[in-house]
Amino acid sequence: MILIGSNEFTRIKDSLPPGVNLLAVSKGHSHESIRKIFGYGQLDFGESRLQEAISKKIDLHDLKQLRWHFVGRLQKNKVRGVIREFDYIHSVDSLSLIERISRISQEENKTPKIFLQVKLKDDPNKGGFIKQDLMSNWSNITSLKNINLMGLMTIPPITLNPQQTNDLFFECRNFANHLGLKDCSMGMSNDYQEAVQAGSTWIRLGFLLFGNRQS
Ligand SMILES: *Cc1c(COP(=O)(O)O)cnc(C)c1O
């Protein structure tokens, strides 16, 4: 497991077009590693488990500038904790979940930044809205209180070839445009350049920055 050096980090950052944000996905990595990447100027970090994030935030409490993004499968009983601890949620994958987030956000007096996870191809391993469901519930979703709707998030099924992955990124971008949403959270270590080409505004990099995961 090798953490990226500052020159290589800067090279990746500088290769991104204006308007493309970098999320450093730190799940499975130590708070020391996060602190090092913060030292390169990185402020946005992604985690997929609430408890793991809470313990890292305690170790990093002196870094008040950090912005935390939840990227994992969000269980109903974790919604309140995630709303308290995170600024962004990239993985909102059902109508009942976003309704619950809206209700609890009002109680907590928060307005989280939300990405709706979409499933553009069948994938038994992933959750997500299918297009039709998102369209038919659109007026309902956009009228929910205490939700700052940023855009769409997608993860291509691992079975796709590079061309199909590309097509899926473009499809996500087009769908976001159709809905009037600015942001697309798409692209990970292995495919972020293709995602950027297709119009991603948030790439989510894990092992490319942190090396291989320890847990
Ligand atoms: C782990 C994770 C990433 C980072 O993936 P890498 O392949 O390590 O870059 C990005 N997005 C989500 C939702 C993840 O869970």
The ligand as an SDF file (V2000), in Angstrom:
LIG
                    3D

 15 15  0  0  0  0  0  0  0  0999 V2000
  -14.3090    2.7830   -3.0350 C   0  0  0  0  0  0  0  0  0  0  0  0
  -15.1050    3.6660   -3.8760 C   0  0  0  0  0  0  0  0  0  0  0  0
  -14.4930    4.5060   -4.8400 C   0  0  0  0  0  0  0  0  0  0  0  0
  -13.0030    4.4960   -5.1040 C   0  0  0  0  0  0  0  0  0  0  0  0
  -12.7060    3.4250   -5.9320 O   0  0  0  0  0  0  0  0  0  0  0  0
  -11.2090    3.1830   -6.4970 P   0  0  0  0  0  0  0  0  0  0  0  0
  -11.4100    2.1290   -7.5230 O   0  0  0  0  0  0  0  0  0  0  0  0
  -10.3920    2.7240   -5.3330 O   0  0  0  0  0  0  0  0  0  0  0  0
  -10.7550    4.4700   -7.0640 O   0  0  0  0  0  0  0  0  0  0  0  0
  -15.3080    5.3500   -5.5630 C   0  0  0  0  0  0  0  0  0  0  0  0
  -16.6420    5.3760   -5.3980 N   0  0  0  0  0  0  0  0  0  0  0  0
  -17.2620    4.5910   -4.5010 C   0  0  0  0  0  0  0  0  0  0  0  0
  -18.7390    4.6710   -4.3670 C   0  0  0  0  0  0  0  0  0  0  0  0
  -16.5220    3.7090   -3.7250 C   0  0  0  0  0  0  0  0  0  0  0  0
  -17.1590    2.9240   -2.8460 O   0  0  0  0  0  0  0  0  0  0  0  0
  1  2  1  0
  2  3  1  0
  2 14  2  0
  3  4  1  0
  3 10  2  0
  4  5  1  0
  5  6  1  0
  6  7  2  0
  6  8  1  0
  6  9  1  0
 10 11  1  0
 11 12  2  0
 12 13  1  0
 12 14  1  0
 14 15  1  0
M  END
$$$$
